[in-house]
Each structure stands twice: as structure tokens, then as C-alpha cells.
Amino acid sequence: MIEEESKIARSTIEFVLPNIVYLGELKDLVEREIGRSDSAQALVDNIKKAISEETDNTKKTDWRIFLGEFRRRTSSKS
């Protein structure tokens, strides 16, 4: 993943922070997926997969909040 996209992902965490219950889990997920992803779209796809596999509805909601804001921020860069 390019550095600019990584910065956007990390700043998105800070932006959505007031709306997140499981902040540690969100940070862990995003950092792990930044390392695995080679693009913003790959990050989105990997997090969507994690959402589909998660059983805790609150974590799913946290991750969807992050994903929505990340998509908004990356789409405006295109």
C-alpha cells in the first residue's frame, strides 16, 4: 500500500474515534490490513471480508464506520 493511502487510513481512525467502541481492535485490524494490502481497494476488500467473518455486531459496526469514512476520503482523492 502506498504511503499516502496508509496515512489516510490512519487519519481516518482518528477521525472516527468518537464513534468507535472497540478502538484497539479497529487499530489492530487496520494496521494488519495495511501490511497485507497493496492498494486502497485491497484494504477495503480485506476489511469487508473481516466484517463478514466477525460475529460481534458492535465490532462490525465500528469497522463499517471506519470503512465508510475511508472510502469517502479515498474517493475524493481520485
QUISUL-V473012 format. One record per pair of residues at least 4 apart in sequence whose ideal C-beta (glycine too) atoms are under 6 Angstrom apart, sorted by the first residue. I is the first residue (numbers start at 1). J is the second residue. Records with the same first field share a line. If there is no record, write none. Layout:
I = J + J
This chain:
1 = 5 + 6 + 34 + 37 + 38
5 = 40
6 = 34
8 = 73
9 = 30 + 34
12 = 69 + 70 + 73
16 = 20 + 65 + 66 + 69
19 = 65
20 = 26 + 62
21 = 58 + 62
22 = 59 + 62
25 = 59
26 = 62 + 66
29 = 50
33 = 37 + 43 + 46 + 47
37 = 42 + 43 + 46
38 = 42
40 = 74
47 = 63 + 67
51 = 60 + 63
54 = 59 + 60
66 = 70
71 = 75
